[in-house]
């Protein structure tokens, strides 16, 4: 019986890469664990690399540490601020809406077209609606600190009097 030595595992250090989202709204970390007694990457190395790439957003140190311990691909470690688009202006009704006006069935099961329900009445000069202004929205930020512009909401208006 021959004694053949078992091959030693190949030594390789841990390797990481940082990838920003295409719109720079997030930063992703991928990490390959070391093998054969290779060197583990420290969280400070990832933080330093992120800063050297111009990342100014707060980094998720818990996610970085966990990824460096367990390995992982495309783990989000920094977030930008998502922009909030402006809301369009709208009309606000200032009185109780009318109930649905439709005929109903009487005791014999016949349709009564004379009683269509309650009619809402208002006094002359009483406002019926008001225009709510559009909102400007809130600009977002990329992980590198650049502003993500937003479109403000559109204004609405009553049609011109005929």
N, C-alpha and C positions, 0 to 999 in steps of 0.2 A: 504494500500500500504506500502510495506516494504522498508526501506532504507538500501541498502547494500553498504558498502564502496567499492570504486573502488580500486583494488589492486595496490600497488605502484610498479613502474617498478624496476626490479632487477638491482642493482648497480653492474657494472663491469668496471674495468679500461681498457683503450686501451691496446692492445697487439700487438707486432710486432715480426716478425722473419726475419732473413737474410738467404738467400740460395745462395751459389756460384754455378755457372754453372759447369757442370761436368769437363770441361776442364779449369776451373778457368778464363775464358775469360771475365766474367761479374759477378756482384753481384746483387741479386734480393731482394726486400723488399716486404713483405706482412704485412698488417696492418688491424686490426679489431678495429673499432671505439668504444669509451667508451659508456656505456649506463647508464641511471639512475643517472646522475651526477658523473660518474666515472672520474678518472684522465686521462687527455690527455697525450700522450707520447710526449716528446720534441725532436726536431731534434738532440740536443746534445747527447741524449741517443743513438740514432741510430748511430751517428758518432762514439761515444765511443765504442759501440758494434762492429762496423766494424773494428775499429783499434785493438780491443782486439782479433779479429779473424785473424789478420795479414794483413789486407787490407792496401795497401800503395798507390793504385791508387786514383786519384782525384775523390771525391764523387760528385754526382749531387745533390747539396743542394736544388735546385728548385724542383726536382722530389721528394726528401724526404719530403719537406715541403708540397707539394701538396698531397702526399699520406697520410700524417698524418692528413690533414684537411678533405680529402674525403674518406679515406679508399682505399684499393686496394690489388690486389694479383699479385705477380710476376712482380713488377715494377722495371725496370733496373735502378739502382742507381750508379753503378760504371762500368767502361769499362776498359778492358785491351787493349793492342795494338795488332791488328791482324797481324800475320806474312805475309810477302810478299814473295811468293816462287820465286826462281831464274828462270829466263827465259832461255830456251835453246839457244845455239848458232844457227846462221842461216847463210844462204848464201844471199848476197845482189847482185842483178844484176846491172851492171854498164852501161848498154846501153839500149836504147829504146827497149822495147819488140817488137817482130815481130807481125805484124798484123796477124789476122787469115787468113791462106792461104787455101782458098777453091775456087772451081770453082764458077762462077757466070753466070747468065742468060744474053744472048745477047738480041738485039732488037726483034728478032723473038721468044724469049722464049726458045731458045735452050741453053743447058749447054756448056760453053766454057772451056775445060780442058787445053787449052794452056796458058791462063792467070790466074795464081793462086795468083796474087797480088805481092806486093813489097817484095823484099828480103833484109834483113838487112845485110850490109857489115861492116867489121871492118878491121883495118890495122894490119899487123903482129906485135906481141908483145903487142898489146893493151889489157889491162886487161878487162876481161869480167865479172868477179865476184870477190867478196871479202868475206872473212869469218868474220862474226860479232861474237865477243866473248860472251860467256854466262854471265849472271849476277849472282852475289852471293846471291841475295835475301836480305831480311831484317828481322832479328829475331823479334818476337813478345814478349809481356810481359803479364803475368797473372796479375790479380788484386792484387796478393800478391807480385808482383815484380820479379817473376822467369821468366827466359828467355824461350821462346818457340822457339825451333830450327827450321831451315828451310833447305830444300835441295837446294843446288846450281844447276843452270842449267847445262845441259850436253853439252859438247864440240862437235862440228861437224868438219869434215875434208873432204878434197877431197879424193876420192879413190886413192890408189897407182897407179902409171903409169904402163901400161901393157908392 
